[in-house]
Amino acid sequence: MTLDDLGQRICIMGPSNSGKSTLATAIAGARNLQLIHLDQLYHRPHTDWEARPSHEFIGLHNEALSGERWVMDGNYSHCLPQRLARATGVILLETPTVISLVRYFRRCWFAGHRLGGLEGGQDSVKCSMIHHIAIVTRANRKRYQAFFDSVSLPKIQLPTPAALAAFYETEQLHR
């Protein structure tokens, strides 16, 4: 399965800090697709990751889905059925928990603006996010895998950082 097989509406899922936003940005640039970071729809800009009211997020999410050509990164499982109904392909990323934690600390402490970050926002280390990556994500990984396994759309699973790196190279994508 190649990127071309996934069509023009691609969902990218995976645990926090697995590279979803970076991959989505690379695909959007290479395939001239609208880039949609769900974190930016879910959270208010110019905040420290303050969530929007649910109805506001759902409205923004559903509006984004109406486009004909997009790549969308993020999980937000409560909206996944709508997303999969419009998607033409799915990519599932995986990365070990320790790598996700290192990436989280690195982006909070050393990165300025990052792909998929909030406009006017700055990442800061939060105990709730560490808990999410180290504990909550374990159950989420199983749920993402079950969703992925049940999808009849064209799909690509990249189960390791090495597989993701090989995908970038094979598809001639640039980070």
N, C-alpha and C positions, 0 to 999 in steps of 0.2 A: 504494500500500500504506500502511495506517495502523497505528497501534499496536494497535487493536482486532483487526486481521487476524492478529496474532501469537499470539493465544491467551493461555493462563494459565501457560505455562512458557516463559520467554524467556531465551535465552542472549545475552549481550553480549560481543563479542570486539573486540580491537583492540590496538594497540601500547601499551606502558607510557605512562602519563600522557596518554592520549587522552581521558579523561573517562568511562571505563566505570563506575567506582564512583559517580560523581555522577549519571550517567544512570540506573543501576540503582536508586539511592535515590529518585530522582524518580518513576520508574515504579512502584516498590513502593508508595510513598505514594499515588499517584494511582489505582492499580488494586487496592489492598489485597492485594498479593502478598507472600509471604515473601521477604525480602531476603537473598541469599547472596553474600558476597564470598569468592571462592575463595582470595584471598591470606590471609584469616583462617583458612581451613581448612588451608592448606599450611604456614603458619608458626606457631610457638608464640607464644602471648600473652606479654607482659611480657619480650620479648627484642628484640634489634636485628635482626629478620627472620631468626631461626634456623629452618631448615626442620625439619618433623616427619619422622620415618621414613616412607618411601614407603607402607608398608602402613597406617600410621595415617591418612595423608592420603586414600588410596584409600577406606578405610572411611568417613571423614567425608564425602567427596565422594559416595559411593554412597548413604549415608543421606540426605543433602540432596536427592538426586535423587528419592527416593521420595515426596516431597510432591506434592500435586496442584496447588498454586498457588505459583509462585515466579518470581523474576527473579534470574539468576545472572550475575555479572560475573567475567571472567577467562579466560585462555587454557588453560594447562596441557593442551597438545595430546595428551599421552599418555592423557588421560581424555575427550577430546572425543567419541569414538564413543559412549560410554555417555550422555554429556550429550545429544547429538543424537538418540539413540534415544528419549529422554523428552521432549525439547523440542517445543514447538508453534510456535516462531518463533525467528528469529535476527536480531540486529542486529550489523553490522560497522562499527566506527568507524575512522577514519583521521585522522592529524594529521601534519604535517611533523616531521621529526626535531628541528629546532631548537626548535620549540614544545614538544615533549616534554621536551627538555633544560631549557628555561626553567622549565617547570612542575615538573620534578623538583627543581631547585635552590630554587625558590620554596617548595615544600612542606617541604623539609628545613630551610631557613634561617628561614622566616617563619611557617609554619603551625604551629598547636598541634595539636590532634587533627584528623584529616582523615577524610572518608568513606572507608571501606574500610581504614583504618589498623588496626594491631594494638592490642588492649586492653593498656594499660599500656606500650606501645612508643612510641618516638620515632624518627622518620625522621632519618637522618644521611647525608651525602654519602659514597658509596662508589665507588671506582674501578671495581669490578665492575659496578655499576649504570650508570655512565656508559658503559662499554664495551658493556653490553647494549643500551642505548638507541641509541647512535651506530653500533654495528657489527652486533651480532647481530640486532637488530630488522629490518635490511634483508632478510635471508633469511626471517625470520618473517613479514613482511608478505606475501611471495609465498605462503607456506604458508597463511596465514589467508585470502587471496584465493582460493586453490585450494579450500580447504574450503568457503568461502562459495559459490563458483560451483557446486560439486557438490551442495549441499544442495537437496533438493526441498521443504523446508518454506517457509512464508511467511517472507519475509526483507526487511530494509531495510538498505541500505548508505548510510552517511553519510560521504562521501569527504573532507569538509573541515570545519574548525571552523565555517564559515558554514552549511553544511548541517545540522550538529548544532544550532546556535542556531535555525535555522528550524524544525527538528523540535520543539524545546522549545516554540516559540511556537505552531506548528500544533496540537500535541497538548495544549496548555495545561498543560505540565509546569513545575514550579518547582524551581529549583536550590537 
